[in-house]
Amino acid sequence: MKWEEVRSLYPNQWVLLDIFLKVEREGKIIPVDMKVINSIPGEGLLVKETRNAPLYLPYHTKHKTIQLNKNVSN
């Protein structure tokens, strides 16, 4: 599923994503193909849901594009 489809199906909410395909450009990781594992109806549940799923990516559909920094500083 593409990000545009995710945004259409889950408007203005947090979703937990499983990323199948991604590309790297200019120090950013851009997911291209993904599956929604779960929608997270409120920010209060975000921590609880993601704590049990460390391999999945939580992201909010308010964002028009999806991209992540490749290198995260501690």
JOHUCOR-V118161 format. One record per run of one state. SS is the DSSP state (H for helix, E for strand, L for the rest). FROM is the first residue (numbers start at 1). TO is the last residue. Records with the same first field share a line. If there is no record, write none. Layout:
SS: FROM-TO / FROM-TO
This chain:
L: 1-2 / 10-13 / 26-27 / 41-42 / 52-56 / 61-67 / 70-74
H: 3-9 / 43-51
E: 14-25 / 28-40 / 57-60 / 68-69
